[in-house]
Amino acid sequence: MLTMNDLPRSALLVLDALKRGPLSPKQIAAQSSLPPRTVSFALKKLMRQRLCSKAPNLKDMRQPLYYLIEDRLRELHQNIEILRARAGLCQRAT
């Protein structure tokens, strides 16, 4: 089972942002109102749990795009919802 150490509140916010589609770290920071350093930390946590992946951005190679791994997200959906409740986050409409 996932814990708050595996997916802190910031990682859950980044997950919400990535549900809209592939985004660069700069776009994630703007949409989630998180500092860029926090977004980087959250993305590393999500990548360790194999919930997101990185791909090159063909429009701007300096800013990679991150996207959700849907199969893994479905697999851990219940655990993620428990963490979301513990963090005091409500499910956002997609």
RAJO-V322354 format. One record per backbone hydrogen bond with DSSP energy under -1.0 kcal/mol. NH is the residue of the N-H (numbers start at 1). CO is the residue of the C=O. E is the energy in kcal/mol with one decimal. If there is no record, write none. Layout:
nh = (NH NH)
co = (CO CO)
e = (E E)
This chain:
nh = (7 12 13 14 15 16 17 18 20 21 23 28 29 30 31 32 33 39 40 41 42 43 44 45 46 47 48 49 50 51 53 55 63 65 66 67 69 73 74 75 76 80 81 82 83 84 85 86 87 89)
co = (3 8 9 10 11 12 13 14 17 18 66 24 25 26 27 28 29 35 36 37 38 39 40 41 42 43 44 45 47 46 67 65 60 55 23 53 51 69 70 71 72 76 77 78 79 80 81 82 83 84)
e = (-2.2 -1.6 -1.9 -2.2 -2.3 -1.8 -1.8 -2.5 -1.4 -1.5 -2.0 -2.5 -2.5 -1.9 -2.4 -2.6 -1.2 -2.1 -2.3 -2.1 -2.6 -2.7 -2.0 -2.0 -2.6 -2.5 -2.2 -1.5 -1.2 -2.9 -2.5 -2.9 -1.9 -2.9 -2.9 -2.2 -2.4 -2.1 -2.5 -2.0 -1.9 -2.6 -2.3 -1.8 -2.1 -2.5 -2.1 -2.2 -2.1 -2.8)
